[in-house]
Amino acid sequence: MAIQLTPEVSEFRSEKDAQRHIGDVTDLIVGTYHLNFGLIHEVVERILVTSKSTKDADANCGKVVVM
């Protein structure tokens, strides 16, 4: 997923409204960043565990594995 943001100049009723809008957009961008990196970490972890399990499956056949 990709989001392309194009900045534009908007008129706000007050400086307070402008700051609130900037804060909301910043929260959206930072939240999306953290969510995406969390998902990336989960996928990489799953890939590593799966590849390690596949490689060790034959070597550990019949052995007790403590996790």
Buried (B, 14 or more C-beta within 10 A) or exposed (E): EEEEEEEEEEEEEEEEEEEEEEEEEEEEEEEEEEEEEEEEEEEEEEEEEEEEEEEEEEEEEEEEEEE
